[in-house]
Amino acid sequence: MRQLAKFSITVREEDFVFHLMDDAGQTTDFAASPDQFDAVIDTLDELLSENEEGVVELEDEDIYQKPLG
């Protein structure tokens, strides 16, 4: 599995672009509508607020998914 090394977000006229870079320097870009962007933010907020220390500990078989549209 690739490890996330860096990310950035570009705001465009009608959407956002997530730029995700792995530790090998490979970049993958994803466009997201404002509603999808909100869903990502809400999901991260839910995951972080579920753990008092702010760190999410998931078992290997646990996958947290939320439909984005």
Phi and psi restraints in degrees (value plus and minus 20) as a CYANA .aco file:
   2 ARG   PHI     -95.7   -55.7
   2 ARG   PSI     127.6   167.6
   3 GLN   PHI    -123.1   -83.1
   3 GLN   PSI     110.7   150.7
   4 LEU   PHI     -86.8   -46.8
   4 LEU   PSI     106.1   146.1
   5 ALA   PHI    -128.7   -88.7
   5 ALA   PSI     -53.5   -13.5
   6 LYS   PHI    -180.4  -140.4
   6 LYS   PSI     131.0   171.0
   7 PHE   PHI    -164.1  -124.1
   7 PHE   PSI     138.5   178.5
   8 SER   PHI    -167.8  -127.8
   8 SER   PSI     142.6   182.6
   9 ILE   PHI    -149.9  -109.9
   9 ILE   PSI     109.0   149.0
  10 THR   PHI    -127.2   -87.2
  10 THR   PSI     111.8   151.8
  11 VAL   PHI    -113.2   -73.2
  11 VAL   PSI     103.9   143.9
  12 ARG   PHI    -129.9   -89.9
  12 ARG   PSI     159.8   199.8
  13 GLU   PHI     -79.7   -39.7
  13 GLU   PSI     -61.6   -21.6
  14 GLU   PHI    -140.5  -100.5
  14 GLU   PSI     -22.4    17.6
  15 ASP   PHI    -177.4  -137.4
  15 ASP   PSI    -191.5  -151.5
  16 PHE   PHI    -143.0  -103.0
  16 PHE   PSI     134.8   174.8
  17 VAL   PHI    -143.7  -103.7
  17 VAL   PSI     101.5   141.5
  18 PHE   PHI    -108.1   -68.1
  18 PHE   PSI     106.0   146.0
  19 HIS   PHI    -129.9   -89.9
  19 HIS   PSI      91.6   131.6
  20 LEU   PHI    -130.7   -90.7
  20 LEU   PSI     106.7   146.7
  21 MET   PHI    -136.6   -96.6
  21 MET   PSI     113.0   153.0
  22 ASP   PHI    -109.8   -69.8
  22 ASP   PSI     156.1   196.1
  23 ASP   PHI     -88.9   -48.9
  23 ASP   PSI     -30.1     9.9
  24 ALA   PHI    -114.2   -74.2
  24 ALA   PSI     -21.1    18.9
  25 GLY   PHI      70.1   110.1
  25 GLY   PSI     -15.9    24.1
  26 GLN   PHI    -100.2   -60.2
  26 GLN   PSI     109.9   149.9
  27 THR   PHI    -128.8   -88.8
  27 THR   PSI     118.1   158.1
  28 THR   PHI    -146.0  -106.0
  28 THR   PSI     113.4   153.4
  29 ASP   PHI    -131.3   -91.3
  29 ASP   PSI     120.2   160.2
  30 PHE   PHI    -151.4  -111.4
  30 PHE   PSI     107.2   147.2
  31 ALA   PHI    -105.4   -65.4
  31 ALA   PSI     123.4   163.4
  32 ALA   PHI    -161.9  -121.9
  32 ALA   PSI     117.2   157.2
  33 SER   PHI     -91.0   -51.0
  33 SER   PSI     144.0   184.0
  34 PRO   PHI     -76.0   -36.0
  34 PRO   PSI     -57.9   -17.9
  35 ASP   PHI     -85.8   -45.8
  35 ASP   PSI     -60.5   -20.5
  36 GLN   PHI     -86.2   -46.2
  36 GLN   PSI     -60.5   -20.5
  37 PHE   PHI     -81.0   -41.0
  37 PHE   PSI     -63.8   -23.8
  38 ASP   PHI     -80.3   -40.3
  38 ASP   PSI     -60.2   -20.2
  39 ALA   PHI     -83.8   -43.8
  39 ALA   PSI     -59.3   -19.3
  40 VAL   PHI     -84.1   -44.1
  40 VAL   PSI     -66.5   -26.5
  41 ILE   PHI     -80.0   -40.0
  41 ILE   PSI     -66.7   -26.7
  42 ASP   PHI     -81.3   -41.3
  42 ASP   PSI     -61.1   -21.1
  43 THR   PHI     -85.2   -45.2
  43 THR   PSI     -65.5   -25.5
  44 LEU   PHI     -82.5   -42.5
  44 LEU   PSI     -61.0   -21.0
  45 ASP   PHI     -81.1   -41.1
  45 ASP   PSI     -63.8   -23.8
  46 GLU   PHI     -81.8   -41.8
  46 GLU   PSI     -65.3   -25.3
  47 LEU   PHI     -83.0   -43.0
  47 LEU   PSI     -63.6   -23.6
  48 LEU   PHI     -92.0   -52.0
  48 LEU   PSI     -53.6   -13.6
  49 SER   PHI     -97.1   -57.1
  49 SER   PSI     -37.7     2.3
  50 GLU   PHI     -92.2   -52.2
  50 GLU   PSI     -39.3     0.7
  51 ASN   PHI    -136.7   -96.7
  51 ASN   PSI     103.2   143.2
  52 GLU   PHI     -80.2   -40.2
  52 GLU   PSI     -52.7   -12.7
  53 GLU   PHI    -103.8   -63.8
  53 GLU   PSI     -27.5    12.5
  54 GLY   PHI      62.1   102.1
  54 GLY   PSI      -8.9    31.1
  55 VAL   PHI    -137.4   -97.4
  55 VAL   PSI     110.1   150.1
  56 VAL   PHI    -113.0   -73.0
  56 VAL   PSI     104.8   144.8
  57 GLU   PHI    -133.3   -93.3
  57 GLU   PSI      89.4   129.4
  58 LEU   PHI    -132.7   -92.7
  58 LEU   PSI     123.5   163.5
  59 GLU   PHI     -91.5   -51.5
  59 GLU   PSI     139.7   179.7
  60 ASP   PHI     -75.2   -35.2
  60 ASP   PSI     -55.4   -15.4
  61 GLU   PHI    -104.4   -64.4
  61 GLU   PSI     -28.0    12.0
  62 ASP   PHI    -103.2   -63.2
  62 ASP   PSI     108.9   148.9
  63 ILE   PHI    -150.7  -110.7
  63 ILE   PSI     107.3   147.3
  64 TYR   PHI    -120.1   -80.1
  64 TYR   PSI      95.0   135.0
  65 GLN   PHI    -148.7  -108.7
  65 GLN   PSI     127.3   167.3
  66 LYS   PHI    -163.0  -123.0
  66 LYS   PSI     106.7   146.7
  67 PRO   PHI     -79.8   -39.8
  67 PRO   PSI     121.0   161.0
  68 LEU   PHI    -126.8   -86.8
  68 LEU   PSI       0.4    40.4
